[in-house]
Amino acid sequence: MFGVDSTEFLIVAVLALIFIGPKDLPKVMRTVGYWVGRVRGMARHFTSGIENMIREAELEEMEKKWREENERILRLHPADAHYPEPGQPDEMPPVVNPEAGEEELPPEKRPLP
């Protein structure tokens, strides 16, 4: 996990047994386990907070793109435009782009991107 080999772990365990002693070793291990758990919990909380911030930023970016696409579609197809009823001849007037001041082709006659 942290690059600790089994021989290194064995050396640390033997030294802990010698310096701490068999009597106090369970208490020390319990304390170490408690603090390791606390540190892992804090790291997990921090990581989840960062992931939430990234997710929110991505959502805001997608909402911005959707809004822009919605506005573009509404400019191309205004609500007061004449659309033929189903079954009637398809004679739509050309769509006027208000920004450019020029006429655009109807959607069915536009070249594919």
Summary of the structure (lengths in Angstrom):
residues: 113
radius of gyration: 33.8
end to end distance: 50.8
largest distance: 95.6
contacts: 192
relative contact order: 0.05
helix: 62%
strand: 5%
